[in-house]
Amino acid sequence: MARRSARKVSVLEQTPPVVGTESSQTPEFRFLSNTQRIQTAETTVDDWIALPNHPHQRNTLRHANATHLKFAKRADGAVADHLRHVVAACLEGMYYKVDGHTRAYLWEQGTLPRPAHLHVTIYQVATRAELDNLYKIFDSASAAKRQNDEVYAGFRECGLQLRSSRLRHGLLSDALNIALRGATRTQQDRQQPAVDLFRAVAVFKDELALLDTIDPQPTPFYSGVVAAALIGLTLYPQDRVLDFFDKINRKAGNRQAGRSDPVDAVLTVIQQMTMDKSVTRSIRQAELCARTMRGLLTWVAGPKQKRNQYWLQCGIKAADMGPILAKLKDQKGLRDDPAL
């Protein structure tokens, strides 16, 4: 059967694929069967590597070290035959990997034996949503998708190239849940749909980029503090908010006559939680966010606002998060979105 060239592939994501690079050479498939919605074909390893990743693809480099893939490097017989089966999708004539991203990386690096050719199942999809749903099916079947992987995929989709160690690894599930719903996933009603973390990254992409500029450190930027920063950067003057969290980051609180300014008050809360070994617990992060928000609101109002009691002698109380989150959702246009 004659070889038939696939049409030129364009990229959905705003950043380059993690695996391989876009090739100026048009990828080719030798089609074996065609049932309208599903096609089967053969292609070369090099053409598969050149095919763009699905936009939701996870952190391929990290997953290349998965145990089952280490075993695959020594596979032979039927297992080796299985490894040459990959899955792609075609949307409006544009082709994307769906299953086989990590193998593409390993073949490209020379750490997984290359087969002579690959067997490709190609699904024809009509919309971007269908493309995404197809990926979810294969992704959950091939490896349990971790929440930070979904966040990492969101970074790629938005073109976010964060530099701080606290943010760039995608460990933001609890922070995004708290920033949108005031609680971590484990504290939410299980009947409520889970937060779409991939979309949540897009909601806060500007705020994440701003927060990254102060190089937030893992300590004291626990999930509750990160959530408060995202909320604050959305709703309040960003220069004041960044100044507050920069001082938190540098542990630059101030005390006068035994009283704490808002920065010192929040740092004291974190220190207390550290001493009772609860600061890293997921269940305490919503409380940490609410108390950090109280400190931020007091900071933004300034020392001349007596009702805010700028200089505190006792511990800082939690802010009422209900109205704050309602305001955030209104500002972001998320009031009626069940996935956020």
Secondary structure by P-SEA (a helix, b strand, c coil): cccccccbbbbcccccccccccccccccccccccccccccccccaaaaaaccccccccccccccccaaaaaaaaccaaaaaaaabbbbbbcccbbbbcccaaaaaaaaacccccccbbbbbbbbbccaaaaaaaaaaaaaaaccccaaaaaaaaaaaaccccccccccccccaaaaaaaccccccccccccccccaaaaaaaaaaaaaaaaaccccccccccaaaaaaaaaaaacccaaaaaaaaaaaaacccccccccccaaaaaaaaaaaaaaacccccccaaaaaaaaaaaaaaaaaacccccccccccccbbbbccaaaaaaaaaaaacccccccc
